[in-house]
Amino acid sequence: VPPGPFVSGYSSRIYNPILPVMSLFAAASLAAVGASDVLELMQVGVHCEAVESLAAEQAEFWRHEGKALHKVATTVNASALGVAEDVDEFLRNQMNPDNTCHAKLYRYQNMLNHLHDDVNLVYSKEKTLVETIQAEEAIVSDLNARIKRALEDAAAKKKQCAETKAEACAQAQTYAGELEELKQIGHSPEHPLALFQATMRRARRTGVAAGLGSSARATLHARRLKASHREYKTCLAETPGAVASLLQLSQEPEEFQASNQQVSEHKFDATVTFGEKECERERERLEKAWREAYMSIEDLLETNTAACEDDSCENAVDAELQTTLPPMHEEQSERIKTIREAQHELVKVRAEMEALEPTLKKVEIATADAQEQCGTLEKGSEYLEEVRDLIKGMKRCPGLAGAAFTIPEFQRTVTVTTLDIMGESVADTDAKLDAACKDAAAEHDREATRAATQTELRGRLIDGIPETNDFQMSLYGICPGCRGVSYQGSADGHLRRCYKPQATVNVKGESKDCQENLGHAVCVIDRSLAERGMGNVDLTFFFGTELPAGEEGILDTGAGFKSHGGLSFGWDCNGDANVDYSSGRRNLGRGGGLGLNHFDRSNTCKNGGEYLPVHWNVLLPSGEYDVTVNFPEYYHQGCTVEGENWCGPETNNKACVVSKKVTVTDGKFTLQGFGHDSGECHSVAKVVIKK
């Protein structure tokens, strides 16, 4: 990875995410550390295998990344195609002439806001990835700079080591010459006369060997040689036929003349400057100076020779690098890995963004057309117009897309004896009222039950709420709208609002100075129109891990029975909703392409060896419904729908899909099966309920 940033000027959206990122990846195939840095490493003698390995790994990764990116693009495009098909189906469904203009407008706005949320989510992911890449690149760049500084410092230190070593070698050579001179001085004889006599002795030995001597001895020798010669000649004359030897004895030997050498006239002035004592002191000073010089120079020579041959300085620099560089290289590798992953994810995110563009455009056009159509309608009542205005304002407030159209339904009042209006906070009082309602509810309604708000009581926005408080204690609602008049003696600085005994439950009957610690909580359940039996019912449930492509519906998660934003549904074990059957969900490869969930895949709903009934329920008003159920696989002779067995043994090992009219009498639609190993009811894939 090059030391500079990979990313600069990322935009929030692009229309061809593959090409720019591919070029980005091509640039990223450079070595993690520049070639000059590797060269410096080699020059200072540091092992750079880690750096070279990192660079090779980088290059190999990006060589294979092209194919991976094409796979990513293909996957994202396929997913985008599915989203586009779903939206097209949604738009076609809104063409029903029975749909009112503002109902269509709400649904368009709802879809549009969901798509906007998707765009914002994708943008947030893109922004996070880009910021991650930029932050990691900055760290990698800093690491490169630190590595470079470490190498430069090491090179400077090694240069200093070399200079110090060269200086030591030069000093050692100088001291070696000086020590040699001192040695020669030290080998001199103590008295010069002895040196002269020794020299003369060597000269005399040399002269005798050559047949030379003093002049007197040379003359005597000549005379003797001459007499011997005459005697030898006489001997030869008396001996006839004698042959001369190698010497031509017939010749007379050459007369030797003495050279008469004289003593040279050269002499030295024998004048003595110092006396005997002074000369002795000079001699002692010379001996001492020589001794000190010899020992000092010998030590200096040894020290400088050792320094000249010592590599510890360079070794210390190398050791420091071996300690400093590996952690930085390791961190660099980890940072680069993070950058790779973020870049790879960025391709997918930007492809998602591109895929959302045409779908978003379609819904925007449909929404604009609906707004134009709705603008020509006659005005309705003030209540309807307020709803219409809010629907038109959804563009300004995307949160309206998540509106749950439910009506609170009065259940009961519950006495609460543990209130402390003056001594506890508003939040604590609200928590006690809400908990009292849940505790009083039936098991299957507990999650959906809540305490009514004071605002709902005041506006009589609760279906079935009593006209007056016929109890002997006040009715309390929770916030919002619960704060009464200011009162400094209370924990929160306010008294509460309530409806005192015999008060009318409306705006006029509300009191603002309530502080009684005994009261009633008003308990409600939020019901959708379908649950209240009003209007049409059109519910489709799937049970796998995801919705099938092109299908709309509710994806059951395997959770226990509870309220899901106005619609209550889920599982229980023999009536106990404290269960989690999510582990039995399977993907679209099962259930004939729909996915499925087992009836208690882990066989936890048992009493000893007895399998207990496992239920899936959805809360519905009593009445008659058109129902289709898909039991997709294996055995289903023990599966029942509202207590009736729809599939016999002859349907085992294949899908059992049955459509019938069903009458709900207890406010719940129920499927029943048993644990997986019971062999009674294997799984469910899809349920459709219409009215």
C-alpha positions, 0 to 999 in steps of 0.5 A: 500500500503506498504511503499516501492516502488511497482516498480523496474526495469521496462523494456521497454517491457514484454511478459506476462503483466498480471502475474507480475502486478497481483503479484504486485497487490497482494502485494499492498493489504497490509495496507497503514500504517504498522501494527506497525504504527497502533499499535503505533497510538493505544498506544498513544490514537489517533483515527486510523479509517481513517488509518484502513478505508484506509487499508480496502478500499485498500484490497477491491479494489485489491480483485475485481481488478483481474476480471477487469484485465482479462476484460482489457486483453480480450479487449486489445487482441480483439483490437490487433486481429483487428490490426493484421487482418488489417496488414494482409489485407494490406500485402495481398494487396501489393501482386498485381503484378502490384505494383512496387518494390519500391512502395511496399517498400515505403508502407512497410516502411510507415507501419513499421514507423507507427508501430514504432511510435505506439511502441514509443508511447506505450513505452512513455506511459509506461515510463510515468506511471512507472515514475508516480508510482515511484514518487508517491511511493516515496511520500507515503514512505516519508509520512509514514516516517513523520507519523512515526516520528509524532507518535514517537515524540508524544510517547516521549512527552507523556512519558515526560508528565507521568514522570513530572506527577509522579514527581508532585505526589511524591512531593505532597505526601511529602508536604502533610506529612510535612503539617500534621506535621506543623498542629500538631505543630500548634495545640499545647497549648501556655504554657506547664504548661496548658498542664500538668494541663489539663492532671492532671485534666483528671487523677483526673476525671478518678481516682474518677470514679474508686473510688480512691482519695488521701490517706487521703480521702481513709482512711476516706472513709474506716472508714465510710464504716466500721461503715455503715457495723456494723450498717447494721449488727445490723439492720439485727439481729433485723429483723428475717428471713431477707435474705442476699442480694447479698453481703456476709455481714457476712464477714468483709470488707478488711482493707485498708492500705495507700500506703504512696506514696512519691514525685518522686526524678525526677526534671529538671535543672531549669537553664535559658540560655536566658534572657526574651527578648531573649526567646521572640525573639526566640518565635517570630522567631519560630512563623514566621518560622512556618507561612512561612513554613505552607503557602509555603508548603500549596501552593506547595501541592496545585500546585503539587496535581493539576499537579498530577491530570492534563491531559492537557499535554497528551491532548495537544499531542493528539490534535497535532496529530489530527491536524497533521495526518489527512492531511497526511492520506488524501494525502496518500490516494490520492497518493495511488489512483493515483498509483492504476490508473497508475498500472491499465493503465500500464497493458493495455499499456504493453498488447498493447506492447505485441500485437504489437510485432508479427505484427511488426515482420511481416512487418519487414520481408516483408520490408526486402524481398522488400529491397532484391528484389529492390536491384536486379533492374536496375538503373533508372534515377537520379531523380527516383534513388534519390526517391528510395534512400530516400525510402530506407533511411526511416528506418533512418528517420521515418518522411518520413512515413508521406510524402504527395505526392502532386504537387503545382498547380499554381492558381494566383498572388496577388498584396500585397501593405503593404510590408515593406521589410526593416522594418519588419521581414522575418516572418512578410513578409511571413505572409502577402504574405500567407494571401493575397493568402488566401483572394483571394481564393474561399471559398472552396479553402481558407484553401488549398491555400497558397503562393509559396516558393522561393525554389519552384519558383527557381526550377519551382516545381509548375505546371502551373507557368508562364515562366517569370514575365510579371507584373510591380512588383516583384514576391516574394516567402516565405521562405525557400529560401527567404533570399537575400544578407546581409544588416545591414540596414534591420530588419533581416540583409538581403534583399530578393530574388525575380523575378523582372519584365520581369525576367525568373522564374528559377535559373538564373532569380532570384535576391538577392537584392530585397527591393521593398515594392510593389510586387506579391505573387504567390498562389498555391494549393497542389494537390494529383495525384488523384485530378489532375486526374493522375493515379487511384482513389480509395477512401473510406470514413467512417463517424462514430466515428471510422473505422470499424474492418478490413476496410481501408479508410478515417474517415471523422470527420464532419469538414467543407470542407478543405484540408487534406494533399493533399486531400480536402473534408468536409461539408458545409451549402449552400456553407458556409464551416464554419461548424462543424457537428461532433456532428452528428457522431455515433459509430459502433452500428449504420449504419449497423455496419459502423457508420454514420453521420447525415446531420446537426443533430442539424438543424443549416443550416436554414434560418428562417423556411426554411431548406437549403441544406447541402453538403458533398464534395470531390475535384476531377478532372472532369471525370467519376467515379464508385461511391457507396454510403450508406445511412443507416437509416430511410428516404433518399428520399431527398438525392442526389448524384451529383444532382441525387436522388438515393433513393426513398421513398420505401427505407425508414427505411432501408439501401439504398446502390447504385453503379453507374457511376458518371460524375464530371464536376465542380471539386467536387463530392457532396452529398446533404441532409437537416437538421435532422428534415426536414425528407428528408435525414437522414445520410450517412455511407460510400462513395467509389469512384474509377477510 
